[in-house]
């Protein structure tokens, strides 16, 4: 009978682990990546300190709110991965496709290809 009212035996979402440095790593499951079809988690590290655990709990709550409000990135795919996927399904002229592949290879990939979309 003892305990806080309204609090059941619900499993906590997300986890906080202490690293060897004393910092706290917060990890929250954010669903399946629609591009890579792999498990997608949001991860953030809180630096060590006297209030690190409390700050990590605040970070976990913030990440959970972002997921609930659908403000978190839904994919970890890079610009290169998405452009390659688009070019594979491109239904235009073969000459246009070759032109686009050249633009991607020469201009987009060297500058932006490694960046994550989310």
C-alpha positions, 0 to 999 in steps of 0.5 A: 500500500505504501508508495506514491499515488498514481505510480504503478510498476511501469517500466521506465523508458530510456536508460542512463548509464554511468561511464568510467569517467563519471559522466552519464550516457542517456539513451532513448529508443526512437523507433525504427529508421525508415531508411536503413530499417535499423533500430534508432536511438537518441544518445546524449552524454552529460558531463560528470559532476555533483548534479550529473544524475539529476541532469541526465534524468532531465535530458532523458525527459527532454528526449522522451518529449521530443520523441512524443512530439515527433521533433526528433530526427527519424533517421540516421541516414546521410545525404549520400544514402538518400540521394543514392536511394532517390537515383535508384528509383528515378524514372526519367531519361537515362541522360538526365539520370547520368547528369544527376549522378555527375552532379551528386558525384562532383558537387554534392557528395564531397561537401554534404554527402557525409552529413546526417539528414536529421 
